[in-house]
Each structure stands twice: as structure tokens, then as C-alpha cells.
Amino acid sequence: MHLHQSLTVRGCITQEKYIKGKSLSELERILGFHTGRLRNGIVVAALQQTPTRDQFDLLGYTQVAGHKINGDTFEGLEIDKLKELVIKTVFSNSDVERLVKVLPNTPHSNVMDNDSQYPPGQGVPQWKLTQPLNAQVVAIVTEGQKYK
């Protein structure tokens, strides 16, 4: 992958302001990746569009891994109204408010259980893209670097 490359992303996203200036080990703790997962670096891709209500799911914060969220998590809440509120008040494509996807160079492991692979993070907002969306590579971070 290279800087400014266009790609499509799906899965967990957050806002850039929560990862800016952080080292790879800090990002592991913040986002909820097991120790060493980001050792081989990451690619950060910024979404080129704001997701619509049908293109993402609510996940809450990184203290609870996405695989722990189920149908009961948001029971009794008006999900569509919450999504519209998030779209209007949180989602952005500019400055540090923009939505980003962190792509570890080390892929998901099929031999590790999800609880070990995705421990509780330090609590930044996250959402799950349910459909592929266009994004652009804005950073390639290698060992010893911080995401600028």
C-alpha cells in the first residue's frame, strides 16, 4: 500500500483525533488490539464519504470489543434515531474529526480467540461499517513511529 492510494474499507472505524500523535503500542491499548498486533505497523485510511444510516452499526466504545455486541446491547433504543444523531453531530470528513480505519499489517488470526485478540481498549468511540466505503491512505506508520 502507498500514501494517497484509494481503497475500500469496512469494519471498525473511529475518529482521527483519538489516534493522532500515538505510537503503535499506545494504539493497541486505545483501540483494543492484543499486545504486539501492531508491531509490524499500520495503514490509516480516511473515509471519503460520510456513512449513511444503512452503512454502519453502533458499537459504543473500545472498552467493549465488537464481537461482544449483540442484539440485546441496544435493546429498547431507537437505533435509527441514534444513527441520525451520530451522522449529524459526530461524523465528519474534515480535520481531526474525520473518520478513519486503522489497518494492521498483521492480519486477524484464525488461531487466537477473539477475547485474547481484541482485549478491552481504553474507550474511544467506534462504529462498524457494514458495507465497503471509499477511503484514502493518509498514513503508513512503522515501528518506532507515531501517527502524525
C-alpha positions as CSV (number, residue, x, y, z in Angstrom):
1,M,0.0,0.0,0.0
2,H,1.1,3.5,-0.6
3,L,0.2,7.0,0.6
4,H,-2.9,8.5,-1.1
5,Q,-3.9,5.2,-2.5
6,S,-7.7,4.7,-2.8
7,L,-9.2,1.6,-1.4
8,T,-12.5,0.4,0.2
9,V,-12.8,-0.4,3.9
10,R,-15.3,-2.0,6.2
11,G,-15.3,-3.0,9.8
12,C,-14.4,-0.8,12.9
13,I,-13.7,2.9,12.4
14,T,-13.1,5.8,14.8
15,Q,-12.3,9.5,14.6
16,E,-8.8,10.6,13.8
17,K,-8.5,12.8,16.9
18,Y,-8.3,9.7,19.1
19,I,-5.3,8.2,17.4
20,K,-3.3,11.3,16.4
21,G,0.2,11.5,17.9
22,K,0.0,8.0,19.3
23,S,2.7,5.2,19.0
24,L,1.8,1.7,17.8
25,S,1.8,0.3,21.3
26,E,-0.4,3.2,22.5
27,L,-2.8,2.5,19.6
28,E,-3.0,-1.2,20.7
29,R,-4.1,-0.2,24.2
30,I,-6.5,2.6,22.9
31,L,-8.2,0.6,20.2
32,G,-8.2,-2.9,21.8
33,F,-5.7,-4.9,19.9
34,H,-3.6,-7.6,21.7
35,T,0.0,-6.6,22.6
36,G,2.2,-6.9,19.6
37,R,-0.5,-6.9,17.0
38,L,0.6,-3.5,15.6
39,R,4.3,-4.2,15.9
40,N,4.6,-4.6,12.1
41,G,2.9,-1.2,11.5
42,I,-0.4,0.1,10.3
43,V,-2.0,1.9,7.5
44,V,-4.5,4.6,8.3
45,A,-7.2,5.3,5.7
46,A,-9.6,8.3,5.9
47,L,-13.2,7.7,4.7
48,Q,-14.0,9.8,1.6
49,Q,-17.7,9.9,2.5
50,T,-19.9,10.0,5.5
51,P,-21.6,6.7,6.1
52,T,-25.4,6.6,5.7
53,R,-27.7,5.1,8.4
54,D,-27.7,1.8,6.5
55,Q,-23.9,1.6,6.1
56,F,-22.8,1.3,9.7
57,D,-23.7,-0.2,13.1
58,L,-23.3,1.4,16.5
59,L,-20.6,-0.2,18.6
60,G,-20.1,2.2,21.5
61,Y,-16.6,2.4,22.9
62,T,-13.5,0.3,22.5
63,Q,-13.7,-1.0,26.1
64,V,-16.2,-3.4,24.6
65,A,-14.9,-5.3,21.6
66,G,-17.2,-5.5,18.6
67,H,-17.6,-9.3,19.0
68,K,-19.2,-8.7,22.4
69,I,-22.0,-6.5,20.9
70,N,-25.2,-8.5,20.2
71,G,-28.9,-7.9,19.6
72,D,-29.5,-7.2,23.3
73,T,-26.9,-4.4,23.6
74,F,-29.1,-1.7,22.3
75,E,-32.5,-3.2,23.2
76,G,-35.2,-0.6,23.8
77,L,-33.3,2.2,22.0
78,E,-34.3,3.8,18.8
79,I,-31.4,2.8,16.7
80,D,-32.3,4.8,13.6
81,K,-32.7,8.0,15.6
82,L,-29.3,7.4,17.3
83,K,-27.6,6.8,14.0
84,E,-29.1,10.0,12.6
85,L,-27.9,11.9,15.6
86,V,-24.4,10.4,15.2
87,I,-24.4,11.3,11.5
88,K,-25.4,14.9,12.2
89,T,-23.3,15.6,15.3
90,V,-20.2,13.4,15.1
91,F,-19.4,12.1,11.7
92,S,-17.1,14.4,9.6
93,N,-14.7,14.1,6.7
94,S,-12.5,17.0,7.8
95,D,-9.7,17.9,10.2
96,V,-9.2,15.5,13.2
97,E,-12.9,14.8,13.4
98,R,-12.7,12.7,10.2
99,L,-13.5,9.0,10.3
100,V,-10.5,6.7,9.9
101,K,-9.9,3.0,9.6
102,V,-6.8,1.5,11.2
103,L,-5.5,-1.4,9.1
104,P,-2.9,-3.5,11.0
105,N,-0.2,-5.0,8.8
106,T,-0.6,-8.2,10.9
107,P,-3.9,-9.7,9.9
108,H,-6.6,-11.2,12.1
109,S,-5.5,-14.5,13.5
110,N,-7.8,-17.6,13.0
111,V,-6.0,-19.4,15.8
112,M,-6.4,-16.9,18.5
113,D,-9.7,-16.5,20.2
114,N,-11.4,-13.1,19.9
115,D,-11.2,-12.3,23.6
116,S,-7.4,-12.6,23.5
117,Q,-7.0,-10.9,20.1
118,Y,-9.3,-8.0,21.0
119,P,-9.0,-7.1,24.7
120,P,-10.8,-4.1,26.1
121,G,-9.5,-0.8,24.8
122,Q,-9.2,2.5,26.6
123,G,-12.6,3.7,25.5
124,V,-12.7,5.7,22.3
125,P,-15.9,5.8,20.2
126,Q,-16.1,3.2,17.4
127,W,-18.6,2.2,14.7
128,K,-18.7,-0.7,12.4
129,L,-19.0,-0.2,8.6
130,T,-21.4,-2.8,7.3
131,Q,-20.7,-2.0,3.7
132,P,-17.4,-1.2,1.9
133,L,-16.8,2.5,1.7
134,N,-14.2,4.5,-0.2
135,A,-11.2,5.7,1.7
136,Q,-7.8,7.1,1.0
137,V,-4.5,6.1,2.7
138,V,-3.4,9.1,4.8
139,A,-0.5,7.5,6.7
140,I,1.7,4.5,6.9
141,V,3.1,4.0,10.4
142,T,6.0,1.7,11.0
143,E,7.7,0.5,14.2
144,G,9.1,3.4,16.3
145,Q,6.9,6.0,14.7
146,K,3.8,7.8,15.9
147,Y,0.8,8.5,13.8
148,K,1.2,12.2,13.0
